Structures are given as structure tokens and as C-alpha cells.
């Protein structure tokens, strides 16, 4: 299951009063809240394990996300735009994502790999007249680009990605509903422009998931399978997400977000 950290928003447990001056203070504070640590607790067949994400910044710009499994992601900006993300494991570079923009919109992402002979993978973004976006896939080998008949179609509403449809002969469509509270990465510079390309986080959506339904289709358009996931959320005094739970007593994921 794709990381459900589109889930996030802050954790400062602040007591709220009915005083209007305190409300103003909370509002002002929410403009600077940034997630500093996220703890993922996974239960599989009743056995529990944890993974910590420690997030550092330069002002409101992402600097690094370090995981307790010795992996890390290093972010590079050009102005206020995220233009490179490097993935490391035990200090060894694994892959590099390079992002290009035009007119303040993401137009391509190229992923290269540090090991092996895997060709560079490219996503090209097409902004449609109806407000949807296609992410078209291709690969680059020996400076030659080969386009695939594969695309992901994103649909947006109220500042959130409400559906993503992967089309490659057969189709898989994920439809999402959201709360009205704040996504943890709302205040991170440049994050929203990445859509939901980060494998760990949904940087785009301004709110947090409540449900996510995945429908699989065969080549004739017939639904072959559906699955719905429900997210149980908790929030802090600034209406940022502080905890997300998915699953049951035997198998589950829980994310706790601290600012």
C-alpha cells in the first residue's frame, strides 16, 4: 500500500481557550508549523515494528528526510522550486530525481539510478483544458527517449487529488475523500508543485485522507476488484493532523506526527 502520509499535519498539543487573542495566536502559529518527526508503527499478523522519519529544514524549505533504517532523502532547491531529490541508503546514493518546471508548473521528472543498467525513467506532465493532468511515462537510454503507452491521470478538487487513474491497457483508479483539516506539509515551500510524486508523502493535497477506494479494470473496462481503506485521524489544536490509523488489531499502520 502506498505510503499514506498524505495523511500528515502537526502535533503541538496546545491547550485552547475561548479567548479571541488566543485564537489569533493559534492561527498565526499554524502558518509556521512544520512536521519535524513522523513515527510509523506497523502491525503485521500481530507483530509490531516502527520506522522513524526525521525531517530537517532550511527555513520552510525541505533539507533532508532521514529514516531510522539508514536511508535518507536530500532535497535541492532552485529559488523556491524543488529541482532535485537524492535517495541514499547507508550513505550510498541510490537514485536521483530531477524536476523541471515551466511557468510555475511541473513539466517533467527524470529518475536516474546509481547502480545497474536500469534506464532513466521519465514522467512528462500534460495540463489538460478540463483541469486534469496526465503524467506520461517514458525511458531514456543512450540519450534516446522511448515513450510508453502508459499514463496516470490526476483529477483535482478543492486543492486535493481526488482521483488518480493508472492506464496501461488495463486500468486502476484510486478515488479519495478528504477531511477539512490541514495537511502537515501545507507550509513547506515548493512541496505542492510535486503533485503526489514522492513515494513517502502526498505533498500536493491541502487536506487529509478519509477514504481511498481502489478499483481495478480489465481491458474491456469491466471492474475486476475493489478495495476501500478508511483513515481514522486525530488533530492538534491548530487543526493539523497529529495521528493517522489504518487497519485493525492484527494488521495496521499508524503514523504519529510531531512538530
N, C-alpha and C positions, 0 to 999 in steps of 0.2 A: 504494500500500500504506500502510495506516495506520501512523503512526509507531510504531516498535517499541521505544520507550523504556520500555516496561513491563519491560523489559529491565534497568533500571539497578540498580546498587549500588556502593559506594565504591571508591576507588582508593588508599589509602595503602599503599605497598609496605613492609610491616613484616616484618622477619625474626622468625620464630617459633622459640622454643626449647621444650624439653620441660619446662622449669621450671613448676611449678604456679602460682607467683606471676605469671609472665609470661602464662599463660593467663587468670588473673583480670584482669590489666591489659587484655588484648585484649578480654575480654568487656565490661568497663566502658567501654572506648573505643568499642565498637561502638554503645553506646547514644546517643552524641553525634555519630556520623558523619552528615554531610550532603553531598550532591553539590554541588560548587561550580562545576565546569565539565564540559561534555559536548561532545566533538568528534564530529560526524557526517561520515564520509568516504563519499561516494557515487561508484560507478563505473558509468557508462552507456556501453555499446559501447566499453569500454576506456579511456574518458576520465574522469579523476578530478576531483572537486571537494569542498570542505569547507564545513561550516556549524558555527559555534561557538555553544554555549549557555552563558551566564554567569549563575549563579544566586546571588542575594543573599537574606539572611535578617535577620529581627529575632528573635534567639534561635533557636527552632526553627520560627518561622513564616515562610512564604514571603513575600518582599517584592517581588522582581522577577525575571523571566527575560528576559535581553537576548540577542538573536541578532545574529550578525555581518552579517546582511542588512538591518540598521537597523530591525528590528521588535522589539517587546518586549511583555511581559505583566506587568501590575501587579496585585498581589493585595491585597485588603482583607479584614480580619477583623472580626468582632463577637465578642468573647470569644475562644474557641478555634475558632470556625467560620469557614470561608472564605465570605464572603457576596457578594463581587464580584470579577470578573476583567475588566480593561480591556485590550483589544488595540490596540496602536499600530503605525503604520508611518511611519518618518521623523518621529516626534513627533506625528503626526496620529492622533487617535482613530479607530479603525475600527469597533469593536463593543464592547458591554458585556454580560457575563453576570452576572445577579443570581440568587443561590441562596437558597432559603427552606427552613427546617427545622422539624420538629415532633418533640418527644420524642427529640432527638438523631439523627433520620433526615432525609435529604434528601427533600423533598416536591415541589420544583419548581425548574426552571431557566428563566429568561426571557432571551433574547438579543435585544438591540436593535442596530440598525445606524446609524452616524453619517451615512451618505450614502445618497442614493437613496430610493426609496419602498418598499423591502422591508419587509413587515410584521414585527413582532416574532414570534419563534419561541419556543414554549413546550414544555417537557417536564414531564409530571406523573407522579410515581412512585407506583406501587401495590405495596404489600408483600403478597405472597400467602401463604396459610397454609402452603404447602409450602416456604417459604424463598426462592422465586424473586421477582424484581422485574420489573414491567413499566414501561417508560418510554414513555408515550403522548404522541403528537405533536399539536400544535395551533398555530394562529397567532392573533395579536391585532392587529386593525386597527380604529382609531377606537373603542378600548375594548371592542370586541366580540370574543369568543373563538370561533373556528371549529375544531372538533375534526376531526382526520383519522382515517381507518381504518388508521392506521399505528402500530406499536408495536415496541419492541425488548425481548425477553425475556432477562433475565440469570439465569444459574444459577451457584451458588457451591458450592465445596467446599474445605475446609482453608484458608480465608482467601484464596482466589483466585477470579477469574471464570473458570470452566471452559468456559462457552459463552455466546455472545450470538447471538440469533436475530432478524433483522430481518424483520418480517412486514408486507407491503403487497400483498395479493393473491398475489403470488409471494413466495418466502422465500429468505433467505440465512442460513445458520447457520455460525458460526465456533466450532470446538471446539479447546480449548487444553490442553496438558500443561505441567507446571511442574517446575523443579528443587526442591531443598530448601534453597537458599541465600537470602540476604536481598535484597529489593528495595531499590534506592537510596533510595526515599522513605519507608522504614519509619519514620524518626524525625521526619518533617515533620508538624507539628501540623495537624490537620483535613483532611489530604490524602485519607485513606482514605474519608471520607464522600462524596467527589465521584464515587465509582464510577470508571468509566473515561471520564468526560465530557471531560477535557482532550484537545485534538487532538494534543498532542505526547507526553503521558506517560500511563501506566497508574498512577494514584496508589493504586488500591484494593488490588491483589494484593500479598500479603506475600512471594511468591517470584517467580521469573523464568521467562519462556517457554522451553520446549524445542522444542515443535512447535505449529503452528497450521494447522488444516485448515479450509478454506472450502468449503462445499457449497451450490450454487445449485439451487433447486427451481422448477418451473413451477407454474401454478395448479392442476394436478391432483395435486401432491405428488411428481412424478417428478423425480429428480436429473438436472440438465442439465449440470452441470460440477462438478469437484472440483479443489482445489489444496492442496498441503501445503507449508508453509515450515518449514525446520529451522533452529534457532538454535544457534550454537556460542558458548559462554560461557566467559569467564575470570573468576577471582575474586581478591580480595585476601586478606590474612592473617586478616581478620575475617569472611570468607565473604560479603562484599558483592560484587555484580557490578562488575567493572572493565572488561570489554570484551565486546561482542556482535558477531557476524559472521553475515550472511545473504547467500547468493548464491554466485557463482563468480568466476572471474578476469575475466570480461567484464562482468558486471552484479552489483553487490553494494552492501550497506550495512554500514558498521561504525561502532559507537559506542564511544568510549573515555570512561570516567567517572573524574574526579578529585575527591578530597575535600580 
